[in-house]
Amino acid sequence: MDHLEKIKQKLSDEERSQRWLARKLNKSHSLVHMMLKGERNMDSQTRIDIANILGEEPESLYNV
């Protein structure tokens, strides 16, 4: 499973939405939606922020 699918699965498991994640990241819902579809790249800080918000270690979420 790639990191985008892991993020989507984690959001689903916790009954959270992309809109919720966007608010936590202080980014637009549109940008988060495009990032999770793979249409926009995430910078390293955003990757770390997402992992922290979801309670995951970045290494496990992104297979680093």
Buried (B, 14 or more C-beta within 10 A) or exposed (E): EEBEEBBBEBBEEEEBEBEBBBEBBEBEBEBBBEBBEEEEEBEEEBBBBBBEBBEBEBEEBBEE
